[in-house]
């Protein structure tokens, strides 16, 4: 069974003025002690994504597990450690065929039905959300809340990542409701290193 760290930062390229600012943020997060990072880029070309992914790999080395959002082919090409897919992306089994047996595979879910379905796949961990209202998605799914998270916990024995509107102020309640890890975008953007250290203290 996969052992997830409590804090799961997501580096969304759209949240940074340019790639170099994103790389600096990644290095600050790594220096603060994070050991898992997802790279997400919904606007970039395949070439841009691959170049940025390889740069992240080169800068962070082996101390941080790197997960690619959506693109199984780029995950393999960049030497990343795993992939995260959403409901509208490549199916978990198609992704697994490309990734092979050893890379991590995570799947986003937004309700009990999707979670139960994803639980049957070869996914290593499942994500559920949005737990709270979130600003990082243009058309977010309905909020599931802590109650939805507790229900999700009952439906799977796989590691569970909570995502959506999670901040330093509410992260502890999310872990207490059954999540193994919290995925965070917005609340790590300002002063990433210091913010990550505060998250890690709260989640200890």
Secondary structure, DSSP 4 states (H G I P E B T S, - for coil): -----SEEEEEEGGGSSSHHHHHHHHHHHHHHT--EEEEE-SSS-HHHHHHHHHHHHHHHGGGSEEEEES-HHHHHHTT-SEEEE-TTSS-HHHHHHHH-SSSEEEEEE-SHHHHHHHHTSS-SEEEEE-SS--SS-TTPPPP-HHHHHHHHHHH--SEEEEESS--TTTHHHHHHTT-SEEEESGGGSTTHHHHHHHHHHHH-
